[in-house]
């Protein structure tokens, strides 16, 4: 994880994300806790819609506060 994004991610630690996907959808596999690369595609900064990719899994969520933190972190 980039050092500039770490504060944005840390600020959301412990909060429950609200995935916009049905149970059993892609990305629902159990994580083994191993460190891996994570890619965030911020689809719409205004609504907070983003896709999170890790390994072969993808999760779509909406979090306006996290989107705003990400924008500030890269700006």
Buried (B, 14 or more C-beta within 10 A) or exposed (E): EEEEBEEBBEEBEEEEEEBEEEEEEEBEEEEEEEEEEEEBEBEEEEEBBBBBBBEEBBBBBBBEEBBBBBEEBEE
